[in-house]
Amino acid sequence: MDCYSCNLESRQRSAVAIYRHCGAALCVDHKSEADSYRVGGMRYGCAHQESGGNGTET
């Protein structure tokens, strides 16, 4: 399974985790990015959705 965020960037990296908020497969780098994503000091939403996707795969 490939990383969802890398796929949006036309790269191919293997996923190591499934993000619990939306179910997107993420590589090591994007998992770390998603784990540290905060809005106003609180965890909220999915960081990778703002990079070009709506969180759903077709």
C-alpha positions in Angstrom: 0.0 0.0 0.0 1.4 3.5 -0.9 1.3 6.6 1.2 -1.7 8.8 0.4 0.2 12.1 0.8 3.1 11.0 -1.3 0.7 9.9 -4.0 -0.7 13.4 -4.1 2.8 14.7 -4.7 3.4 12.1 -7.5 5.9 10.1 -5.4 5.7 6.5 -4.4 6.6 5.4 -0.8 5.3 2.5 1.2 2.8 3.2 3.9 3.6 2.2 7.5 0.4 3.3 9.2 -3.2 4.1 8.7 -4.2 7.5 10.1 -6.9 7.0 12.7 -9.0 10.1 11.9 -9.6 9.4 8.2 -8.1 6.1 7.3 -5.4 7.4 4.9 -2.3 5.3 4.5 0.8 7.3 5.5 4.6 6.8 5.2 7.0 7.4 8.1 7.5 11.1 7.3 3.8 11.9 6.8 2.9 9.9 9.9 5.2 12.1 12.0 3.8 15.2 10.4 0.2 14.1 11.0 1.0 13.2 14.7 2.4 16.7 15.3 -0.3 18.6 13.5 -2.1 21.1 15.8 -4.4 24.0 15.4 -4.4 26.5 18.3 -2.5 24.1 20.4 -5.1 21.3 20.0 -5.1 18.3 17.8 -7.7 18.8 15.2 -8.4 17.3 11.8 -6.0 15.8 9.3 -2.9 17.7 8.3 -2.5 15.7 5.0 -6.0 16.7 3.7 -4.9 20.4 3.4 -2.1 19.4 1.0 -4.4 18.7 -1.9 -6.9 16.1 -1.1 -10.3 15.9 0.6 -9.6 12.7 2.5 -11.5 10.3 0.3 -10.1 8.0 -2.3 -11.9 7.1 -5.4 
